[in-house]
């Protein structure tokens, strides 16, 4: 009986020892696994950081190349963009005017040259406007010999300023010594020349990125 009890005790000791060893191995394995996973996550973070830094460096390099090799092109593009934006705003405004409003605008312009015309009779060449209505409006200010319909840029060369509605009156005195351009393109030209800085400030709030 004693031998049996001794054998049972030995078996229990062996099992206990084996369990302890197994627990230790499992604990070590879990620790190593955690360390490995932590290492993988760290390496991934490092790799992502390095990749991001490399991409940013490439972008900076491209930007430096552009800044050094394309300054004139960039400047031209900026100037062109600002000009087209101003022209577009002018177009929106003047094309929103009715024909009567446009004629009224032209007669106001005409009043600036009343002293030069004096009592001279004038011929009128009109485009984009009704000739009868134009004659009625002009006769409030000058003596009209005739009103002839024409086309934009035919009588006098003009810049179109991207205006989608071409409207204008070319006045010529009877002796042909004086010619006046009462046109939307002429008005836009004068406005842009005189108020370019104000137009830029209004459109871009003083700056452009």
ROZASE-246415 format. One record per residue: x, y, z of N, C-alpha, C, O in turn. Coordinates in steps of 0.2 Angstrom, whole numbers, padded with zeros to 4 digits, always signed. Atoms other than C-alpha are relative to their C-alpha. Layout:
# ROZASE-246415
XYZXYZXYZXYZ...
***
This chain:
# ROZASE-246415
+0004-0006+0000+0000+0000+0000+0004+0006+0000+0003+0011-0003-0005-0006+0000+0014+0012+0004+0003+0001-0007+0004+0007-0008-0003+0000+0007+0022+0008-0013-0005+0004-0005-0003+0008-0009+0005-0003+0004+0005+0013-0021+0000+0008+0001-0001+0012-0003+0000-0007-0002+0004+0029-0011+0006+0004-0003+0005+0010-0005-0006-0003+0003+0022+0033-0016+0000+0002-0007+0002+0007-0010+0001-0001+0007+0018+0031-0034-0005+0005-0002-0003+0009-0006+0005-0005+0001+0003+0042-0033+0003+0007+0001+0002+0011-0003-0003-0007-0001+0013+0056-0025+0005+0002-0005+0005+0008-0007-0005-0001+0006+0026+0054-0038-0003+0003-0006-0001+0007-0009+0003-0002+0006+0014+0055-0052-0003+0007+0001-0002+0011-0004+0002-0007-0001+0006+0071-0044+0005+0005-0001+0004+0010-0003-0006-0005+0000+0023+0079-0042+0002+0001-0007+0004+0007-0010-0002-0001+0007+0027+0075-0060-0005+0004-0004-0003+0008-0008+0005-0004+0003+0011+0082-0066+0000+0007+0002-0001+0012-0003-0001-0007-0002+0013+0098-0056+0005+0003-0003+0005+0009-0005-0006-0003+0003+0030+0100-0062-0001+0002-0008+0001+0007-0010+0002-0001+0007+0024+0098-0080-0004+0005-0001-0003+0009-0006+0005-0006+0001+0010+0110-0078+0003+0006+0001+0002+0011-0003-0004-0006-0001+0022+0123-0071+0004+0002-0006+0004+0008-0008-0004-0001+0005+0033+0121-0085-0004+0002-0006-0002+0006-0010+0004-0002+0006+0019+0122-0098-0003+0007+0001-0003+0011-0004+0003-0007-0001+0012+0138-0090+0006+0005-0001+0005+0010-0004-0006-0004+0001+0030+0145-0090+0001+0001-0008+0002+0007-0010-0002-0001+0008+0032+0141-0109-0006+0004-0003-0004+0008-0007+0006-0004+0003+0014+0148-0113+0001+0007+0002+0000+0011-0002-0001-0007-0002+0018+0164-0103+0005+0003-0004+0005+0009-0006-0005-0003+0004+0034+0166-0112-0002+0001-0007+0000+0006-0011+0002+0000+0007+0026+0162-0129-0005+0007-0001-0004+0010-0006+0005-0006+0000+0012+0176-0125+0004+0006+0000+0003+0011-0004-0004-0006-0001+0026+0188-0120+0003+0002-0007+0004+0007-0009-0004-0001+0006+0036+0185-0136-0005+0002-0006-0003+0006-0010+0005-0002+0006+0020+0186-0147-0002+0007+0001-0002+0011-0004+0002-0007-0001+0015+0203-0139+0006+0004-0002+0005+0009-0005-0006-0004+0002+0033+0209-0142+0001+0000-0007+0002+0005-0010-0001+0000+0007+0033+0203-0159-0006+0004-0004-0004+0008-0008+0005-0004+0003+0016+0211-0163+0001+0008+0001+0000+0012-0003-0002-0007-0001+0021+0227-0155+0006+0003-0004+0006+0008-0007-0006-0002+0004+0037+0227-0165-0003+0001-0007+0000+0005-0011+0003-0001+0007+0027+0224-0181-0004+0007-0001-0003+0010-0006+0004-0006+0000+0015+0239-0177+0005+0006+0000+0004+0011-0004-0005-0006+0000+0030+0250-0173+0003+0001-0007+0004+0006-0009-0004+0000+0006+0039+0245-0189-0005+0003-0006-0003+0006-0010+0005-0003+0005+0022+0249-0199+0000+0007+0001+0000+0011-0004+0001-0008-0001+0021+0266-0191+0006+0003-0002+0006+0009-0006-0006-0003+0003+0039+0269-0195+0000+0000-0008+0002+0005-0011+0000+0001+0008+0037+0263-0213-0005+0005-0003-0004+0009-0008+0005-0005+0003+0021+0274-0215+0003+0007+0001+0002+0011-0004-0003-0006-0001+0030+0289-0208+0006+0002-0005+0006+0007-0008-0005-0001+0005+0045+0286-0219-0003+0001-0007+0000+0005-0011+0003+0000+0006+0034+0284-0234-0003+0007-0001-0003+0010-0006+0003-0006+0000+0024+0300-0230+0006+0006-0001+0005+0010-0004-0006-0005+0000+0041+0310-0227+0003+0000-0007+0004+0005-0010-0003+0001+0007+0047+0303-0244-0004+0004-0005-0002+0007-0009+0005-0004+0005+0031+0309-0253+0000+0007+0001+0000+0011-0004-0001-0008-0001+0032+0326-0245+0006+0003-0003+0006+0008-0006-0007-0002+0003+0050+0327-0250-0001+0001-0008+0002+0005-0011+0001+0000+0007+0045+0323-0268-0004+0006-0002-0002+0009-0007+0005-0006+0002+0031+0336-0268+0004+0006+0001+0004+0011-0004-0004-0006-0001+0043+0349-0261+0005+0001-0006+0007+0006-0008-0005+0000+0006+0056+0344-0275-0003+0002-0006-0001+0006-0010+0004-0002+0006+0043+0346-0288-0002+0007+0000-0001+0011-0005+0002-0007-0001+0037+0362-0281+0006+0005-0002+0006+0010-0005-0006-0004+0001+0055+0369-0281+0002+0000-0007+0004+0005-0010-0001+0000+0007+0057+0363-0299-0004+0005-0004-0002+0008-0008+0004-0004+0003+0042+0372-0304+0001+0007+0001+0001+0012-0003-0002-0007-0001+0047+0388-0295+0006+0002-0003+0006+0008-0005-0006-0002+0003+0064+0388-0303-0001+0000-0007+0002+0004-0011+0000+0000+0007+0059+0383-0320-0006+0003-0004-0005+0004-0010+0006-0003+0003+0042+0390-0323-0003+0007+0003-0009+0008+0003+0003-0006-0003+0041+0407-0315-0003+0005-0005-0009+0008-0003+0003-0004+0005+0037+0416-0331-0007-0002-0002-0012+0001-0002+0006+0003+0002+0024+0404-0336-0006+0001+0006-0011+0002+0004+0005-0001-0006+0016+0405-0318-0003+0007+0000-0008+0008+0001+0002-0007+0000+0016+0424-0319-0005+0001-0005-0010+0005-0004+0005-0001+0006+0008+0424-0336-0007-0003+0001-0012+0000+0000+0006+0003-0002-0005+0412-0330-0004+0004+0005-0010+0005+0004+0003-0004-0005-0009+0422-0315-0003+0007-0003-0009+0008-0001+0002-0006+0003-0010+0438-0325-0006-0001-0005-0011+0003-0005+0005+0002+0005-0021+0429-0338-0007-0001+0004-0012+0000+0002+0005+0002-0004-0032+0422-0324-0004+0007+0003-0010+0007+0003+0003-0006-0003-0035+0439-0316-0003+0004-0005-0009+0007-0004+0003-0004+0006-0038+0448-0333-0007-0004-0002-0012+0000-0003+0006+0004+0002-0051+0434-0338-0006+0001+0005-0011+0001+0004+0005-0001-0005-0060+0436-0321-0003+0007+0000-0009+0008+0001+0002-0007+0001-0061+0455-0323-0005+0000-0006-0010+0003-0006+0004+0000+0006-0067+0453-0341-0007-0003+0001-0012-0001-0001+0006+0004-0001-0080+0440-0335-0005+0004+0004-0011+0004+0002+0005-0004-0004-0087+0452-0322-0003+0006-0004-0009+0007-0003+0003-0005+0004-0088+0466-0334-0005-0003-0005-0010+0001-0006+0005+0003+0005-0097+0455-0347-0007-0001+0004-0012+0000+0001+0007+0002-0003-0110+0449-0334-0004+0007+0002-0010+0007+0001+0003-0006-0002-0113+0467-0329-0003+0003-0006-0009+0005-0006+0003-0003+0006-0115+0475-0346-0005-0004-0004-0009-0001-0008+0005+0004+0004-0124+0461-0354-0007-0001+0004-0012-0003+0001+0006+0000-0004-0137+0462-0340-0004+0007-0001-0010+0007+0000+0003-0006+0001-0141+0480-0346-0005-0001-0006-0004-0004-0011+0004+0000+0005-0156+0482-0357+0002+0005-0006+0007+0009-0005-0002-0004+0005-0155+0491-0374+0000+0007+0002+0004+0012+0000+0001-0007-0002-0162+0507-0367+0005+0002+0005+0007+0008+0004-0005-0002-0004-0150+0507-0353+0007+0001-0003+0011+0005-0001-0006+0000+0003-0136+0504-0364+0001+0007-0004+0006+0010-0005+0000-0007+0004-0141+0519-0376+0001+0006+0005+0004+0010+0003-0001-0006-0005-0142+0530-0360+0007+0000+0002+0009+0006+0003-0007+0000-0002-0125+0525-0355+0004+0003-0006+0009+0007-0004-0003-0003+0006-0119+0530-0373-0001+0007+0000+0004+0011-0002+0001-0008+0000-0127+0547-0372+0004+0003+0005+0006+0009+0004-0004-0003-0005-0119+0550-0356+0008+0001-0002+0011+0006+0000-0007+0000+0003-0102+0546-0364+0001+0006-0005+0005+0009-0005+0000-0005+0005-0107+0557-0378+0001+0007+0003+0004+0012+0000+0000-0007-0003-0109+0572-0367+0007+0003+0002+0008+0009+0003-0007-0002-0001-0091+0572-0363+0004+0003-0006+0009+0007-0005-0003-0002+0006-0087+0576-0381-0004+0006-0003-0003+0007-0009+0005-0005+0003-0101+0589-0384+0004+0006-0002+0002+0009-0008-0003-0007+0002-0089+0604-0385+0004-0002-0006+0004+0003-0011-0003+0001+0007-0079+0595-0399-0004+0000-0006-0003+0002-0011+0005+0001+0006-0094+0591-0409-0003+0007-0002-0004+0008-0007+0003-0007+0001-0102+0608-0406-0007-0001-0004-0011-0005-0002+0006+0000+0004-0115+0611-0419+0000-0004-0007-0004-0004-0011-0001+0004+0006-0108+0599-0432-0005-0006+0000-0008-0009+0005+0005+0005+0001-0120+0586-0440+0005-0007+0000+0010-0007-0002-0004+0006-0001-0115+0568-0437-0003-0006-0004-0009-0006-0005+0003+0006+0003-0117+0551-0446+0002-0005+0006+0007-0005+0009-0001+0005-0006-0119+0536-0434+0000-0007-0004-0004-0009-0008+0000+0007+0002-0114+0518-0437-0001-0004+0006+0003-0004+0011+0002+0004-0006-0122+0506-0425+0000-0007-0001-0001-0010-0007+0001+0007+0000-0121+0488-0421-0002-0003+0007-0001+0000+0012+0003+0003-0006-0130+0477-0408-0006+0004+0003-0008+0003+0008+0005-0005-0002-0143+0491-0407-0005+0001-0005-0004+0000-0011+0005-0001+0005-0159+0495-0415+0001+0007-0003+0002+0012+0001-0003-0006+0003-0155+0509-0427-0006+0006+0001-0003+0012+0002+0005-0005-0001-0172+0518-0425+0000+0003+0007+0000+0009+0008+0000-0002-0007-0171+0519-0406+0007+0004+0001+0007+0008+0005-0006-0004+0000-0153+0524-0408+0000+0007-0002+0003+0012+0001+0001-0006+0003-0157+0538-0419-0004+0005+0005-0002+0011+0006+0004-0004-0004-0170+0544-0407+0004+0003+0006+0003+0009+0008-0004-0002-0006-0158+0544-0392+0005+0005-0002+0006+0010+0002-0006-0005+0002-0144+0553-0402-0003+0007-0001+0001+0012+0000+0003-0007+0002-0156+0567-0408-0001+0004+0006-0002+0010+0005+0001-0004-0006-0158+0572-0390+0007+0004+0002+0006+0009+0005-0007-0004-0002-0139+0578-0390+0003+0003-0006+0006+0008-0006-0004-0002+0006-0133+0580-0408-0005+0000-0006-0010-0003-0006+0004+0000+0007-0139+0583-0426+0002-0006-0004+0008-0006-0006-0002+0007+0004-0140+0566-0435-0002+0001-0007-0007+0002-0009+0001+0001+0007-0137+0565-0453-0003-0006-0003-0008-0007-0006+0003+0006+0002-0140+0547-0455+0003-0005+0006+0007-0004+0010-0002+0006-0004-0139+0530-0445+0000-0006-0004-0004-0008-0008-0001+0006+0004-0132+0515-0453+0003-0006+0004+0007-0005+0009-0002+0006-0004-0131+0498-0446+0007-0003-0003+0008-0004-0009-0006+0002+0002-0114+0490-0447+0002-0006+0005-0002-0009+0008-0002+0005-0004-0104+0476-0438+0006+0002+0005+0009+0006+0003-0006-0001-0005-0092+0475-0423+0006+0000-0004+0008-0005-0007-0007+0000+0003-0074+0479-0428+0000+0002-0007+0006+0001-0010+0000-0002+0007-0079+0485-0445+0003+0007-0002+0007+0008-0006-0001-0007+0002-0078+0504-0445+0007+0002+0004+0011+0005+0001-0006-0001-0004-0064+0505-0431+0002-0006+0003-0002-0010+0006-0003+0006-0004-0053+0491-0423-0002+0001+0007+0000+0006+0010+0002+0000-0007-0059+0487-0406+0002-0007+0003+0002-0012+0000-0001+0006-0003-0054+0474-0393-0007-0002+0003-0011+0002+0006+0007+0002-0002-0069+0463-0388-0001-0001+0007-0006-0001+0010+0000+0001-0007-0064+0460-0370-0005-0006+0002-0008-0006+0008+0004+0006-0001-0074+0443-0371-0007+0002+0001-0011-0002+0005+0007-0002-0001-0090+0453-0371-0005-0004-0005-0004-0005-0011+0004+0005+0004-0104+0441-0377-0005+0004-0004-0008+0002-0009+0004-0005+0003-0115+0456-0382+0004+0006-0003+0007+0010+0001-0003-0006+0004-0107+0468-0395-0004+0005-0001-0009+0005-0006+0004-0006+0001-0115+0485-0394+0004+0006-0001+0009+0007+0003-0004-0006+0001-0109+0501-0400-0002+0005-0005-0006+0003-0010+0001-0006+0005-0110+0518-0410+0006+0003-0001+0010+0005+0003-0006-0003+0002-0097+0525-0420-0003+0007-0003-0007+0007-0008+0002-0006+0002-0100+0544-0423+0005+0003-0004+0011+0003-0003-0005-0004+0004-0092+0554-0437-0003+0006-0003-0009+0006-0005+0003-0006+0002-0094+0572-0441-0001+0001-0007+0003-0003-0011+0001-0001+0007-0100+0578-0458+0006+0001-0004+0007-0002-0009-0006-0001+0003-0083+0584-0462+0005-0005+0001+0011-0005-0002-0004+0005-0001-0075+0568-0456+0006+0001+0004+0011-0003+0004-0006-0002-0004-0063+0577-0445+0000-0003+0007+0005-0004+0010+0000+0003-0007-0069+0569-0429-0004-0007+0000-0009-0007-0004+0004+0006-0001-0074+0551-0425+0000-0002+0007+0005-0001+0011+0000+0002-0007-0080+0545-0408-0003-0007+0000-0007-0009-0004+0002+0007-0001-0082+0528-0402-0004-0001+0007-0001+0000+0012+0005+0001-0006-0097+0525-0390-0002-0007+0000-0007-0009-0003+0001+0007+0001-0095+0507-0388+0001-0004+0007+0004-0001+0011-0001+0004-0007-0096+0494-0373+0008-0002+0000+0010-0001+0006-0007+0002-0001-0078+0488-0377+0004+0006+0001+0009+0006+0005-0004-0006-0002-0072+0506-0376-0001+0002+0007+0004+0004+0011+0002-0001-0007-0081+0509-0360+0004-0005+0005+0007-0003+0010-0003+0005-0004-0074+0493-0353+0008+0001+0000+0011+0001+0006-0007-0002+0001-0056+0498-0359+0001+0006+0005+0006+0005+0009-0002-0006-0004-0057+0515-0350-0001-0002+0008+0003+0000+0012+0001+0002-0007-0064+0507-0334+0006-0004+0003+0008-0003+0008-0005+0005-0002-0051+0493-0333+0007+0004+0001+0011+0003+0005-0006-0004-0001-0037+0506-0336+0000+0005+0006+0005+0005+0009+0000-0005-0006-0043+0518-0323-0001-0003+0007+0001-0001+0012+0002+0003-0006-0050+0506-0310+0003-0007+0001+0000-0011+0005-0003+0007-0001-0039+0490-0312+0001-0002+0007-0001-0008+0009-0002+0002-0006-0033+0490-0295-0006-0001+0005-0006-0006+0009+0006+0001-0004-0050+0493-0287-0004-0006-0002-0007-0010+0002+0003+0006+0002-0057+0479-0298+0003-0006+0003+0000-0011+0005-0003+0006-0002-0044+0467-0293-0001-0001+0008-0002-0006+0010+0002+0000-0007-0047+0472-0274-0007-0003+0001-0008-0007+0006+0007+0002-0001-0065+0469-0276-0001-0008-0002-0005-0011+0002+0001+0007+0002-0064+0452-0285+0004-0005+0004+0001-0010+0005-0004+0005-0004-0050+0444-0275+0001+0002+0007+0006-0001+0010+0000-0002-0007-0052+0453-0259+0008+0002+0002+0010+0000+0008-0007-0002-0002-0034+0460-0260+0005-0005-0001+0011-0004+0000-0006+0005+0001-0025+0444-0264-0003-0006-0003-0009-0007-0004+0002+0007+0003-0025+0427-0273+0005-0005+0002+0011-0004+0002-0004+0005-0002-0018+0411-0268+0002-0005-0006+0006-0010-0005
***
